Amino acid sequence: SCCIKCLGGVPYASLVATILCFSGVALFCGCGHVALTGTVTILETHFSKVTSDHAMLTDVIQLMQYVIYGIASFFFLYGIILLAEGFYTTSAVKELHSEFKTTICGRCISGMFVFLTYILGVAWLGVFGFSAVPVFLFYNMWSTCAAMKSPMVNFTNTDSICVDVRQYGIIPWNATPGKACGSTLGDICNTSEFYLSYHLYIVACAGAGATVIALIHFLMILSANWAYLKDASHMHAYQDIKMKEERELQDITSRSKECLNSYT
């Protein structure tokens, strides 16, 4: 019976959302960090051989990698806090901490988590859209290389097929060479850096999508918990009023009996 009671107090919805959130953030941060490093290597080796041409891009990528460290640390703590909030809102814990669950402070904290999770969910939607951009760029390069290798297509001059990364605004227009054509482009697609970075960007994008789903799940849970606390506070106030009325009724009854006994 003790084990059944403990299992009944586990917030399974919050637990699933926490695992999904941790998995999504871990995939996004880990794969995104390695993919950014591979992207810099590809640009420096094949598209921008002058350091000054991509110096700003290198600084931006390093800043994004530091931001990834902060995102991982923040969501590790935030996921644990939301999981703890889920534990304290279960019926089993409510029986032990009924006075705490019906305070105004508890309802305000739950409402704050709802608002913060909503803001984070909107922000991660932007992150999910932003993470799809490098997937699109790498897919264009991969599809171009696949078209050159396809036996169904007959190119008389493969050197005329190029991928110019300058048109995406990644590097300035004066960067040299700025583009890769023909066999050079095919060699880039065959490198381990390109293959690894392309697939890591896909996994990072999927991780961002999983994080969005986890935050939506958390938002539904927190909204239900806030409504639960609100109803519990109303029930607690009703029980207080009922107990006061019962005490007053008992006092009136006892005084009436005393008066009747003294009269008799």
Stockholm file with secondary structure:
# STOCKHOLM 1.0

chainA/1-264         SCCIKCLGGVPYASLVATILCFSGVALFCGCGHVALTGTVTILETHFSKVTSDHAMLTDVIQLMQYVIYGIASFFFLYGIILLAEGFYTTSAVKELHSEFKTTICGRCISGMFVFLTYILGVAWLGVFGFSAVPVFLFYNMWSTCAAMKSPMVNFTNTDSICVDVRQYGIIPWNATPGKACGSTLGDICNTSEFYLSYHLYIVACAGAGATVIALIHFLMILSANWAYLKDASHMHAYQDIKMKEERELQDITSRSKECLNSYT
#=GR chainA/1-264 SS CHHHHHHHTCCHHHHHHHHHHHHHHHHHHHHHHHHHHHHHHHIIIIIBCSGGGGHHHHHHHHHHHHHHHHHHHHHHHHHHHHHHHHHHTSHHHHHHSHHHHTSHHHHHHHHHHHHHHHHHHHHHHHHHHHHHHHHHHHHHHHHHHHHHHCTTCCCSCGGGCEEEGGGGTSSCTTCSBCEEEHHHHHHHHTSHHHHHHHHHHHHHHHHHHHHHHHHHHHHHHHHHHHHHHHHHHHHHHHHHHHHHHHHHHHHHHHHHHHHHHHHC
#=GC SS_cons         CHHHHHHHTCCHHHHHHHHHHHHHHHHHHHHHHHHHHHHHHHIIIIIBCSGGGGHHHHHHHHHHHHHHHHHHHHHHHHHHHHHHHHHHTSHHHHHHSHHHHTSHHHHHHHHHHHHHHHHHHHHHHHHHHHHHHHHHHHHHHHHHHHHHHCTTCCCSCGGGCEEEGGGGTSSCTTCSBCEEEHHHHHHHHTSHHHHHHHHHHHHHHHHHHHHHHHHHHHHHHHHHHHHHHHHHHHHHHHHHHHHHHHHHHHHHHHHHHHHHHHHC
//
